[in-house]
Amino acid sequence: MHPLERVGQRGLESAAPDARVGQAVLPATRGIVEEVVIKRWKAGLPFPRAGRATLQEGLTRSLAPIWLAGDYLGTWYTETAVQTGLAAATGAWALVTRPDRI
C-alpha cells in the first residue's frame, strides 16, 4: 500500500507530525525538510469572490525558497492545483539537489 493511501485512511488532518507524511512519500527529504504543514479545510469557497483579482499578483509572485500550491492560486481550480503543485515540486527538487547541497 502506498504511504498516501495509509495516510488517507485516517485523513491528512490527523497526520502527526506532518513531516512524517512527506517523508513517507519522498524518503529522500528526511533530514533536509525542516517543516511541513498540511491543512485540510472542511469547507471552501467554490468560486472566487468579487475583487479577488486584485490579489492575483501577490499569489503568483515568487517566494522561493517557499512555494505555494493549490487551486486557490488561480481560477482553473484542479488545473491550477496541478500546475502550481508541479512548479512547487520542481522548485523544491532543484533546491535540494543543488551540487553544493550534495
Secondary structure, 3 states (H helix, E strand, C coil): CCHHHHHHHHCHHHCCCHHHHHHHHCHHHCCCCCCCCCCCCCCCCCCCCCCHHHHHHHHHCCECCECCCCHHHCCCCHHHHHHHHHHHHHHHHHHHCCHHHC
